[in-house]
């Protein structure tokens, strides 16, 4: 099977090495495992990222298609609202992106059977360039930090608001058997118990101090995981997210001037 891994050459958060840790801790292991099983595997990534990975001794004996980041990002800068157009499936654009032709030329005439795009804003562009190829979105799952083994999510539909679960109208519409419901509940309790055992802090001590405690997963400010997934927020930073969630859960408390002042600091 011909498998292409895709690390978006798009400059992310002004850091050319933003995905170096992804190669080091995650992708290289997957690539070598797939090659060992007899698959034809290659990685598309930026030239500078490739060079810095090689300085660390990474990507040895792995075929790589290297993209000139300057050329790639110049093409992006020519297109206003590239992230929004590329990520949002509902976006409509008449002209082809230059990037589509560029990627097609760099990959060659033979399309991959599968593309694994790692947390990329450009996955829908890949689906246009390679319409007969299965594009899988990949990212780390909830079980990806010590002491758990590193696990991944593979989604054939998308990530974040485009994910397969986000596109299900309601999971309550599914009729589970009693055995399946019992299994899900059993797994849920085991996960909760394991998290409690391995958590570095106890939420109970905060419950003894505060009237309400809310655990809120956050993201990196100005990252597409935030900016393209919170359509109803004018500002796309973590402070705005916190205020938004609190205003929904506890609007009376959030209307008090003191709490608003603290959140605006």
C-alpha positions as CSV (number, residue, x, y, z in Angstrom):
1,X,0.0,0.0,0.0
2,X,1.2,3.5,-0.9
3,X,0.9,5.8,2.1
4,X,1.8,9.5,2.3
5,X,2.1,11.3,5.6
6,X,1.5,15.0,5.4
7,X,3.0,17.6,7.8
8,X,1.7,20.9,6.6
9,X,4.6,23.1,5.3
10,X,2.4,26.1,6.3
11,X,4.2,28.3,8.9
12,X,2.4,27.7,12.2
13,X,2.6,30.2,15.0
14,X,5.8,31.7,13.4
15,X,7.7,28.6,14.3
16,X,9.5,26.7,11.5
17,X,10.0,23.8,14.0
18,X,6.5,23.7,15.3
19,X,6.1,20.0,14.2
20,X,9.7,18.8,15.1
21,X,8.4,17.3,18.3
22,X,5.6,15.6,16.3
23,X,8.3,13.8,14.2
24,X,10.5,13.0,17.2
25,X,7.8,11.6,19.5
26,X,5.2,10.3,17.2
27,X,5.3,10.2,13.4
28,X,8.7,8.6,13.0
29,X,7.6,5.5,15.0
30,X,4.5,5.2,12.8
31,X,6.4,5.5,9.6
32,X,9.0,2.9,10.5
33,X,6.3,0.5,11.7
34,X,4.4,0.8,8.4
35,X,7.6,0.4,6.4
36,X,8.4,-2.8,8.4
37,X,5.1,-4.2,7.4
38,X,6.0,-3.8,3.7
39,X,4.1,-0.6,2.8
40,X,5.5,2.1,0.6
41,X,5.6,5.1,2.9
42,X,6.8,8.6,2.4
43,X,6.5,11.9,4.3
44,X,5.7,15.3,2.8
45,X,7.1,18.2,4.9
46,X,8.9,21.5,4.8
47,X,12.6,21.7,3.8
48,X,13.8,23.4,6.9
49,X,11.8,21.1,9.2
50,X,13.4,18.1,7.4
51,X,16.9,19.5,7.8
52,X,16.4,20.1,11.5
53,X,14.9,16.7,11.9
54,X,18.0,15.2,10.2
55,X,20.3,17.1,12.6
56,X,18.7,15.2,15.4
57,X,19.2,11.9,13.5
58,X,15.5,11.6,12.7
59,X,13.9,10.3,9.5
60,X,16.8,8.0,8.6
61,X,16.0,5.7,5.7
62,X,12.5,7.4,5.3
63,X,11.6,8.7,1.9
64,X,10.7,12.4,2.2
65,X,9.2,14.9,-0.3
66,X,10.6,18.3,0.8
67,X,8.7,21.5,0.2
68,X,10.2,24.9,0.0
69,X,8.4,26.7,2.9
70,X,9.0,30.1,1.5
71,X,7.3,29.3,-1.8
72,X,4.5,27.5,-0.1
73,X,3.8,30.3,2.4
74,X,4.0,32.9,-0.3
75,X,1.2,31.1,-2.2
76,X,-0.8,31.1,1.0
77,X,-0.3,34.8,1.6
78,X,-1.7,35.6,-1.8
79,X,-5.0,34.0,-0.8
80,X,-7.0,36.0,1.7
81,X,-8.6,33.9,4.5
82,X,-6.7,30.8,3.4
83,X,-7.2,29.0,6.7
84,X,-10.9,29.6,6.7
85,X,-11.3,28.5,3.1
86,X,-9.1,25.5,3.4
87,X,-10.5,24.2,6.7
88,X,-14.2,24.9,6.4
89,X,-16.0,22.4,4.2
90,X,-18.8,24.9,3.5
91,X,-16.4,27.4,2.0
92,X,-17.0,28.2,-1.7
93,X,-14.2,29.3,-4.0
94,X,-14.2,29.4,-7.8
95,X,-10.5,29.5,-8.6
96,X,-8.0,26.7,-7.8
97,X,-5.5,27.4,-5.1
98,X,-1.9,27.5,-6.5
99,X,-1.1,25.1,-3.7
100,X,-3.3,22.4,-5.4
101,X,-1.2,22.4,-8.5
102,X,2.0,22.7,-6.5
103,X,1.2,19.6,-4.3
104,X,0.1,17.6,-7.3
105,X,3.4,18.3,-9.1
106,X,5.6,17.5,-6.0
107,X,3.9,14.2,-5.3
108,X,4.0,13.0,-8.9
109,X,1.6,11.2,-11.2
110,X,0.9,8.2,-8.9
111,X,-1.5,9.1,-6.1
112,X,-1.2,7.6,-2.7
113,X,-3.7,5.0,-1.6
114,X,-3.9,6.7,1.8
115,X,-2.9,10.2,3.1
116,X,-2.4,10.7,6.8
117,X,-2.6,14.4,7.5
118,X,-1.4,15.3,10.9
119,X,-3.6,18.0,12.5
120,X,-3.6,20.1,9.3
121,X,-5.7,23.0,8.2
122,X,-5.1,21.9,4.6
123,X,-6.8,18.4,4.6
124,X,-9.7,19.5,2.5
125,X,-7.2,20.8,-0.1
126,X,-5.6,17.3,-0.1
127,X,-9.0,15.8,-0.8
128,X,-9.4,18.0,-3.8
129,X,-6.0,17.3,-5.1
130,X,-6.3,13.5,-4.6
131,X,-10.0,12.8,-5.0
132,X,-9.6,9.0,-5.2
133,X,-7.3,8.8,-2.1
134,X,-8.6,8.2,1.4
135,X,-7.4,11.1,3.5
136,X,-7.2,10.4,7.2
137,X,-6.9,13.1,9.8
138,X,-4.5,12.3,12.6
139,X,-3.8,13.7,16.0
140,X,-3.0,12.5,19.4
141,X,-5.9,11.2,21.4
142,X,-6.9,11.7,25.1
143,X,-4.5,8.8,25.9
144,X,-1.2,10.2,24.8
145,X,0.6,11.4,27.8
146,X,2.6,9.5,30.5
147,X,1.8,7.1,32.1
148,X,-0.4,6.0,29.2
149,X,0.9,4.6,25.9
150,X,0.8,7.1,23.1
151,X,-2.4,6.6,21.1
152,X,-3.8,8.4,18.1
153,X,-7.1,9.4,16.5
154,X,-7.7,8.6,12.8
155,X,-10.7,10.3,11.3
156,X,-11.8,10.0,7.7
157,X,-14.0,13.0,7.9
158,X,-12.1,15.7,9.7
159,X,-10.9,17.1,13.0
160,X,-12.3,19.4,15.6
161,X,-15.7,20.8,14.3
162,X,-15.3,18.7,11.1
163,X,-14.8,15.4,13.0
164,X,-17.0,12.4,12.5
165,X,-18.4,12.8,16.0
166,X,-19.2,16.5,15.4
167,X,-21.1,15.6,12.3
168,X,-23.3,13.0,14.1
169,X,-26.7,14.7,14.8
170,X,-27.0,13.0,18.1
171,X,-25.4,9.9,19.6
172,X,-28.7,9.4,21.4
173,X,-30.3,8.5,18.1
174,X,-28.3,5.2,18.1
175,X,-29.9,2.2,19.6
176,X,-27.3,0.4,21.7
177,X,-27.8,-3.1,23.0
178,X,-27.8,-3.6,26.8
179,X,-24.5,-5.4,26.5
180,X,-23.0,-2.5,24.5
181,X,-24.3,0.1,27.0
182,X,-22.8,-2.0,29.9
183,X,-19.5,-2.2,28.1
184,X,-19.4,1.6,27.5
185,X,-20.2,2.3,31.1
186,X,-17.6,-0.1,32.3
187,X,-14.9,1.5,30.1
188,X,-16.0,4.9,31.3
189,X,-15.7,4.0,34.9
190,X,-12.2,2.5,34.3
191,X,-11.0,5.6,32.5
192,X,-12.3,7.9,35.3
193,X,-10.7,5.7,37.9
194,X,-7.4,5.6,36.1
195,X,-7.4,9.4,35.5
196,X,-8.1,9.9,39.2
197,X,-5.2,7.6,40.2
198,X,-2.7,9.2,37.9
199,X,-3.8,12.9,38.1
200,X,-1.1,15.1,39.6
201,X,-3.8,17.1,41.5
202,X,-7.0,16.4,43.2
203,X,-10.1,18.3,42.1
204,X,-11.7,17.5,45.5
205,X,-9.4,20.0,47.3
206,X,-10.6,22.7,45.0
207,X,-14.2,21.8,45.6
208,X,-13.6,22.3,49.3
209,X,-12.4,25.9,48.6
210,X,-14.7,27.1,45.8
211,X,-18.4,27.0,45.3
212,X,-18.1,25.6,41.8
213,X,-15.2,24.0,39.9
214,X,-15.2,23.7,36.1
215,X,-12.5,21.8,34.2
216,X,-12.1,23.4,30.8
217,X,-9.7,22.1,28.1
218,X,-7.9,24.9,26.3
219,X,-5.8,25.3,23.2
220,X,-3.1,27.5,21.8
221,X,-4.0,31.1,21.2
222,X,-4.2,32.1,17.5
223,X,-4.1,28.5,16.4
224,X,-6.6,27.2,13.8
225,X,-7.9,24.7,16.4
226,X,-9.3,27.8,18.1
227,X,-9.8,30.4,15.4
228,X,-11.6,28.2,12.9
229,X,-13.7,26.4,15.5
230,X,-15.3,29.1,17.5
231,X,-17.4,31.0,15.0
232,X,-19.5,32.8,17.6
233,X,-16.5,34.4,19.4
234,X,-15.1,37.7,18.1
235,X,-11.8,37.2,19.9
236,X,-10.3,33.7,19.6
237,X,-8.1,33.5,22.7
238,X,-8.3,31.3,25.8
239,X,-9.5,34.2,28.1
240,X,-12.4,34.8,25.7
241,X,-13.2,31.1,25.7
242,X,-13.3,31.0,29.5
243,X,-15.6,34.0,29.7
244,X,-17.9,32.5,27.0
245,X,-18.2,29.1,28.7
246,X,-18.8,30.7,32.1
247,X,-21.4,33.1,30.7
248,X,-23.4,30.1,29.4
249,X,-23.0,27.9,32.5
250,X,-23.3,30.6,35.2
251,X,-24.6,33.8,33.6
252,X,-25.6,35.4,37.0
253,X,-22.1,34.9,38.5
254,X,-20.3,36.2,35.4
255,X,-22.4,39.4,35.3
256,X,-20.7,40.5,38.5
257,X,-18.2,43.2,38.0
258,X,-15.5,41.7,40.2
259,X,-15.3,38.4,38.2
260,X,-15.4,40.2,34.9
261,X,-12.4,42.3,36.0
262,X,-10.4,39.3,37.0
263,X,-11.0,37.6,33.7
264,X,-10.0,40.7,31.7
265,X,-6.6,40.9,33.4
